[in-house]
Amino acid sequence: MSLRKNTLWNLAGSGLPLLAAVAFIPFMLFRLGNEAFGVLTLIWALIGYFSLFDMGVGRALTYELSKLRASNNIAEISLTLKAGLLLTLAAGILGAMVMLTLAGYLATHWLKISPDLQQDAMRSFQIAAIGVIPTTITSGLRGALEGLGRFPASNLNKMFLGLCMFIIPAISITMHGNQLSAITLYLVLARLIVLFVATVQLRGYIFAPTTGLTKKHLNQLVKYGAWVTVTCIVGPLMVYGDRFFVSAAVGAALLPFYAIPQEGLQRLLMIPAALCGALLPQLAALSPEEGATVYKHNYKRVVLAMLGICLFSALLAFPALSWWLSVDFAKQALPIVLILCAGIWFNSIALVPYTLLHANGNPRVTALFHLFELLLYVIMLWWLAAHYGLIGAAVAWVGRAALDLLLLNIAANKLLKSTYETN
């Protein structure tokens, strides 16, 4: 399947959930109120975060299986996939233990949640912790599907999960009232359904009669995935973690004015992410010369396309939020939107050199960058959010995105000179 078709499938996987968000967020905000909805955005962030806490195995499987696919070696593909499933299971158990440990403290101390909502929030965080296990395994299976070029199957699963993220809370509110724990339980059940479906889709490899699973199959994933793990842990902290700092600084009641614009604008990243998701296995399989040409062409494409989209989003923000939610909400959220639009543009461009580095087996570079960025970001975010509230948090987020783009561009250009253009 071509890069264009794979990109379109990736866009469909992210685009339909965006329509569901537009349709159901106003209802949820009205029924839950600002604070409870703010906690729900934190639950979404936790679920999204732990979908990436898979020890980097999902990305490693995409990389390894994209190289094995051409040989059609069923036994080797099966062994690599089984090794990946073992690692994602281990990561899921570890993630669940961490989340269960933190659930009580998050609900009662860190997030400044009002006392009457704390118990429901704590139960929700505990249920989300149990959901970490199917979430990480599903992440590995998705990486395998994409490595094998099965983008339609992967994105149908992603589409279902994305729709559930917004439709399920609305249904749960209608059936059970404003119980965040009930919403979270249904979200975890949706993850279990997708885990079952993905297992069926890959049954030919998962249940293939093979012998000889060795340390080699584990090590090749761990070697690549270990550094991806750093990015998988640190990266989402820099994307979603600011919500926790904002809640701690100004309270959960003000969080929707930050989280809703951020959530909406981050959906714009589905465009470059769709392209880069299809680009990774292609770059991994191309010759250096072909890879350099494809990279440069798509880099320019993302820069120009996303600049136009981000400018259009900034212009459309006030009338869209006024119509969608309320004029008062739009007035308070507009400064946040304008600042975050710049960060979204930086993030969009950064995905292209990030993909190039991973396609060439260099996740260590991006991981070290993210560790460095996290240290600076936490300091900057804490100080700016404490002194300037939501505006300060938005400025910190954009500053981190700009630094990430700068570092990734330097590393990608160095790689092009040393690897591609010298061959």
C-alpha positions in Angstrom: 0.0 0.0 0.0 1.3 3.5 -0.9 2.4 6.2 1.5 -0.6 8.3 0.4 -3.1 5.5 1.2 -1.5 4.7 4.5 -1.6 8.4 5.4 -5.3 8.6 4.5 -6.0 5.6 6.7 -4.1 7.3 9.6 -6.1 10.5 9.1 -9.4 8.6 9.2 -8.3 6.9 12.4 -7.8 10.3 14.0 -10.4 12.4 12.2 -13.6 10.6 13.1 -12.8 10.8 16.9 -12.4 14.5 16.4 -16.0 14.8 15.1 -17.2 12.9 18.2 -15.3 15.3 20.4 -17.0 18.3 18.7 -20.4 16.6 19.1 -20.2 15.4 22.7 -17.8 17.7 24.7 -20.4 20.5 25.1 -22.9 18.0 26.6 -20.3 16.5 29.0 -19.1 20.0 30.1 -22.7 21.1 30.8 -23.7 17.9 32.7 -20.4 17.4 34.7 -19.5 21.0 35.4 -16.1 22.6 35.1 -14.3 20.7 37.9 -15.6 17.2 37.2 -15.0 17.7 33.5 -11.5 18.9 34.4 -10.9 15.6 36.2 -12.2 13.7 33.2 -9.6 15.4 31.0 -7.0 14.1 33.4 -8.4 10.6 33.1 -8.2 11.0 29.3 -4.6 12.1 29.7 -3.7 9.1 31.9 -5.3 6.7 29.5 -3.4 8.4 26.6 -0.2 8.5 28.5 -0.2 4.8 29.4 -1.0 3.8 25.9 2.6 4.9 25.2 4.1 3.4 28.3 4.9 0.1 26.5 8.7 0.1 26.9 8.9 1.4 23.4 7.9 -2.0 22.1 5.1 -0.8 19.8 7.6 1.4 17.9 10.3 -1.3 18.0 7.8 -3.8 16.5 7.0 -1.4 13.7 10.7 -1.0 13.0 11.6 -4.7 13.2 8.6 -6.1 11.4 8.9 -3.6 8.6 12.3 -5.1 7.9 11.1 -8.7 8.2 7.9 -8.2 6.1 9.8 -8.3 2.8 11.2 -11.8 3.5 7.8 -13.1 4.6 9.5 -15.2 7.2 6.4 -16.2 9.2 8.3 -18.0 12.0 10.7 -15.0 12.6 7.8 -12.5 12.5 5.9 -14.7 14.9 8.8 -15.0 17.4 9.5 -11.2 17.2 5.8 -10.5 17.9 5.5 -12.9 20.8 8.6 -11.4 22.3 6.9 -8.0 22.0 3.8 -9.2 23.7 5.8 -10.5 26.7 7.5 -7.1 27.0 4.3 -5.1 26.8 2.6 -7.4 29.4 5.5 -6.7 31.7 5.3 -2.9 31.0 1.5 -3.0 31.6 1.9 -4.6 35.0 4.5 -2.1 36.0 2.4 0.8 34.9 -0.6 -0.5 36.7 1.4 -0.8 40.0 2.7 2.8 39.6 -0.8 4.2 38.9 -2.4 2.3 41.8 0.2 3.7 44.1 -0.3 7.3 43.0 -4.1 7.2 42.6 -4.9 8.2 46.2 -2.4 11.0 46.4 -3.4 12.5 43.1 -7.0 12.6 44.1 -6.7 13.9 47.6 -3.6 16.2 47.5 -1.8 17.0 44.3 -4.7 18.0 42.0 -6.6 20.3 44.3 -9.9 18.5 43.7 -12.8 19.5 46.0 -13.5 17.1 48.9 -16.9 16.0 47.5 -15.3 14.8 44.3 -12.1 13.2 45.7 -13.5 9.7 46.3 -15.0 9.4 42.9 -11.8 10.7 41.3 -9.7 8.2 43.3 -11.8 5.3 42.2 -11.5 6.5 38.6 -7.8 6.6 38.8 -7.7 3.1 40.3 -9.8 1.7 37.5 -7.7 3.5 34.9 -4.7 1.8 36.5 -6.2 -1.6 35.9 -6.7 -0.5 32.3 -3.0 0.1 31.8 -2.4 -3.6 31.1 -4.7 -4.0 28.1 -3.6 -0.6 27.0 0.1 -1.4 26.7 -0.5 -4.7 25.1 -2.8 -3.1 22.5 -0.1 -0.5 21.8 2.3 -3.3 20.9 -0.2 -5.0 18.7 -0.9 -1.7 16.9 2.9 -1.3 16.3 2.9 -4.8 14.8 0.0 -4.1 12.5 1.7 -1.0 11.1 5.1 -2.8 10.8 3.3 -5.4 8.7 1.7 -2.7 6.5 -1.8 -3.4 7.8 -2.8 0.3 8.3 -6.5 -0.2 7.7 -6.8 -2.7 10.5 -4.7 -0.6 12.8 -6.7 2.5 12.2 -10.1 0.9 12.5 -9.0 -0.1 16.0 -7.8 3.4 16.7 -11.0 4.9 15.3 -13.1 2.8 17.6 -11.1 3.8 20.6 -11.1 7.4 19.7 -14.9 7.4 19.2 -15.3 5.6 22.6 -13.3 8.2 24.3 -16.0 10.8 23.8 -19.2 8.7 23.1 -18.8 6.5 26.1 -18.7 9.3 28.7 -21.9 10.8 27.2 -23.7 7.5 27.4 -22.4 6.8 30.9 -23.6 10.2 32.1 -27.1 9.5 30.7 -27.3 6.1 32.3 -25.5 6.6 35.6 -25.3 10.3 36.2 -22.1 12.2 36.9 -20.0 9.2 38.1 -16.5 9.5 36.8 -15.7 5.9 38.0 -18.5 4.5 35.8 -17.1 6.5 32.8 -13.6 5.2 33.4 -14.8 1.6 33.8 -16.5 1.7 30.4 -13.4 3.3 28.8 -11.3 0.4 30.1 -13.8 -2.2 28.7 -13.5 -0.5 25.3 -9.7 -1.1 25.6 -10.3 -4.8 26.3 -12.6 -5.1 23.2 -9.8 -3.6 21.0 -7.3 -5.9 22.6 -9.4 -8.9 21.6 -10.0 -7.6 18.0 -6.2 -6.9 17.5 -5.4 -10.4 18.7 -7.8 -11.8 16.2 -6.3 -9.7 13.4 -2.8 -11.0 14.2 -3.8 -14.6 15.1 -1.9 -16.0 12.2 1.3 -14.8 13.8 0.5 -14.9 17.5 -0.7 -18.5 17.4 1.7 -19.8 14.7 3.4 -23.0 16.0 7.0 -21.8 16.6 9.9 -22.8 18.8 13.1 -21.1 19.7 12.0 -17.8 21.3 15.4 -16.6 22.6 17.0 -13.7 24.2 17.9 -12.4 20.7 14.2 -11.7 20.0 13.8 -9.9 23.3 17.1 -8.1 23.1 16.5 -6.7 19.6 13.2 -5.1 20.8 14.7 -4.0 24.1 17.7 -2.5 22.5 15.6 -0.3 20.2 12.7 0.1 22.7 14.8 1.0 25.8 15.5 4.5 24.5 12.0 4.7 22.9 10.7 3.9 26.4 12.3 7.1 27.7 10.6 9.1 25.0 7.3 7.2 25.7 7.5 8.1 29.4 8.9 11.6 29.1 7.2 12.7 25.8 3.6 12.4 27.1 4.6 14.1 30.3 5.5 17.1 28.3 2.4 16.9 26.2 -0.2 16.1 28.9 1.6 16.6 32.2 1.1 20.4 32.1 -2.6 19.7 33.0 -1.6 18.3 36.3 0.7 21.3 37.0 -2.1 23.7 36.0 -4.6 21.9 38.2 -2.1 22.1 41.1 -1.4 25.8 40.5 -4.9 27.2 39.8 -7.3 24.4 40.7 -9.3 21.8 38.6 -12.2 24.3 38.1 -10.1 26.5 35.8 -8.6 23.5 34.0 -11.2 23.3 31.1 -10.2 26.7 29.8 -6.7 25.3 29.2 -7.4 21.6 28.6 -10.2 22.0 26.0 -8.3 24.3 23.7 -5.2 22.1 24.1 -7.1 18.9 23.4 -8.7 20.4 20.3 -5.5 21.9 18.9 -3.6 18.7 19.5 -6.0 17.0 17.2 -4.4 19.0 14.4 -1.3 16.9 15.0 -3.2 14.0 13.5 -2.3 15.4 10.1 1.5 15.2 10.4 1.2 12.2 12.7 -0.7 10.3 10.0 1.9 11.1 7.4 4.8 10.2 9.8 3.2 7.0 10.9 3.1 5.8 7.4 6.6 7.3 6.7 8.4 5.3 9.4 8.2 1.8 7.9 8.9 3.3 4.5 12.0 5.1 5.5 13.3 2.1 7.4 13.1 0.0 4.2 14.4 2.6 1.7 18.0 3.1 0.5 19.8 6.1 2.0 19.5 8.2 -1.2 15.8 7.5 -1.6 15.2 8.1 2.1 16.9 11.5 2.0 14.7 12.6 -0.9 11.5 11.4 0.7 12.4 13.0 4.0 13.1 16.5 2.5 10.0 16.4 0.4 7.7 15.6 3.3 9.5 18.0 5.6 8.6 21.0 3.3 5.1 19.6 2.9 4.5 19.6 6.6 6.0 23.1 7.2 3.8 24.8 4.7 0.6 22.8 5.2 0.6 23.1 9.0 1.5 26.8 8.9 -1.7 27.4 7.0 -3.8 25.2 9.2 -2.5 26.7 12.4 -3.1 30.3 11.2 -6.6 29.3 10.1 -7.2 27.7 13.5 -6.1 30.9 15.3 -8.5 33.0 13.2 -11.4 30.6 13.6 -10.9 30.0 17.4 -13.1 32.7 18.9 -16.2 32.3 16.7 -15.9 28.5 16.9 -15.6 28.4 20.7 -18.4 30.9 21.0 -20.8 28.8 18.9 -19.6 25.5 20.3 -19.5 26.3 24.1 -20.2 30.0 25.0 -19.0 33.5 24.3 -17.6 33.7 27.9 -15.7 30.5 27.5 -14.3 31.8 24.2 -13.1 35.0 25.7 -11.2 33.3 28.5 -9.8 30.5 26.3 -8.7 32.7 23.3 -5.3 33.8 24.6 -4.5 30.2 25.4 -5.5 29.1 21.8 -3.4 31.8 20.2 -0.3 30.8 22.1 -0.8 27.1 21.7 -1.2 27.4 17.9 2.5 28.3 17.6 3.4 25.3 19.7 1.3 23.0 17.6 3.1 24.2 14.4 6.5 23.5 16.1 5.3 20.1 17.2 4.0 19.3 13.7 7.3 20.0 12.0 9.3 18.2 14.8 7.5 14.9 14.0 9.3 14.6 10.6 12.9 14.7 11.9 11.8 12.6 14.9 10.5 9.9 12.4 13.7 10.0 10.4 15.8 9.4 13.5 13.7 6.4 14.6 13.6 5.0 11.1 17.4 4.9 11.1 17.5 3.1 14.5 18.5 6.2 16.5 15.8 6.5 19.3 18.7 7.1 21.8 19.1 10.6 20.4 15.4 11.6 20.8 15.3 10.1 24.2 18.3 12.1 25.4 16.8 15.3 24.0 13.5 14.6 25.8 15.2 14.0 29.1 17.0 17.4 28.7 13.8 19.1 27.7 11.8 17.7 30.5 14.1 19.1 33.2 13.9 22.6 31.7 10.2 22.3 31.0 9.2 21.3 34.5 11.1 24.2 36.0 9.7 26.6 33.5 6.2 25.3 33.7 6.0 25.3 37.5 7.3 28.9 37.7 5.2 30.3 34.9 2.0 28.5 35.9 2.4 29.6 39.5 3.0 33.2 38.6 0.9 33.7 35.4 -1.6 30.8 35.6 -3.0 29.5 32.3 -1.1 31.9 30.1 2.2 31.0 31.8 1.5 27.2 31.3 0.8 27.8 27.6 4.0 29.8 27.1 6.0 27.1 28.8 4.4 24.5 26.5 5.3 26.5 23.4 8.8 27.1 24.6 9.4 23.3 25.1 8.0 22.6 21.6 10.3 25.1 20.0 13.4 23.7 21.8 12.4 20.2 20.7 12.1 21.2 17.1 15.5 22.9 17.2 17.3 19.9 18.7 15.6 17.4 16.4 16.5 19.5 13.3 20.1 19.6 14.3 20.3 15.8 14.8 18.4 15.1 11.6 20.6 17.4 9.5 23.7 15.7 11.0 22.3 12.3 10.1 21.6 13.3 6.5 25.1 14.6 6.0 26.8 11.6 7.7 24.6 8.7 6.5 22.5 9.7 3.4 24.5 12.2 1.4 27.8 10.3 1.8 26.4 7.1 0.3 
